[in-house]
Amino acid sequence: MGRYYGAEVTVVEDGGRPARFTWNGRVYGVRRILDHWVTVRMDWSPASTSEVPERRHWRVEAGTAHAQGVYELRHDTSTGEWLLSRVWD
């Protein structure tokens, strides 16, 4: 079962893909990308820009030295913000 978080994370990218992320002071190395999709909606766009924002979603297998799991990361291209959206047990 998955849990929703919406927590900000720091992501290091490799060619536009997440390579590792930091959450709660721990660094998680991405071992495998399981899925990737993009969502686009005009109502997310700030009024000051005509740019259509994208949210890029990455479902990854990642872990620390002590544990691994499946995590969903979301990248908002208009703000550059990364969120940890969901964690699967």
N, C-alpha and C positions, 0 to 999 in steps of 0.2 A: 504494500500500500504506500502511496506517495504522500508527502507532506508539503504544503505550500509555505514559502518563506518570504519572497520579495525583498531579500536582503541585498544590499549593495556589496559587490565583490570587486576586487582588483584582478584584472585578467591580463596575462601576457599572451600576445598573439604571435602566431607563426604563419605568415602568408594569409592573414585574415581569419584564421581559425584559432580557437582558444588552445593554447599549449599548456597553461597552468593557471590556477586562480588561487587567491588568498581569501579565506573566509574564517572569521573568528580567530585570526592570528595564526592559522594553519595554512600551509601551502599544499595544494592538491595538484598533482601532476595528471594531465589528461593522457590516458593510455590508449583510448580508442573513441572515435566519434561514431555514435550509433545512429544519429539522425540529425537532419538540418532542414529548416524550413523558414520562410519569410512571410511575414504578415504586413500588409499595407492598408492604412486607413487615413483618409483626408482629415478626419476630425482630431487626429493627434497633432496635426501641423500647427505650430505657433502662428499667430496672425501676422507676424512680421516677415514671414517667408512664404514663398510659393512652392517650396520644395516639399515633395511628398515623403513623409518619414517612413522608414522601414524599421521593423523590429525583427532581428535575426535571432532565431531560436536554435540552440545547439543542445542535443541530448548526448551526454558523454559518459564514458566509464572513466572514473578518476579515483585517485586515492592519495593517502599519505603513507608513511612508512609502516603505520600500524593498522590501517583499514582502507577498504575501497568500497565504492558504491556507484550508483547511477545518479547523475545530476543534470538538471536542465538549466542552462544559462541563457539569458536574454540580453541582446545588445540593441540599444536604441540608437540608430544611426544619426538622428538629429541632435542628440545631446551627447553622444559618446558614452553614455552610462551603461554599465553592466550590472545585471541583477541575477542572483541565484533564485530562480523561480520555484524549483521543485527538487525534492530529494526522494529517491525510492529506497526503501529498506531492503 
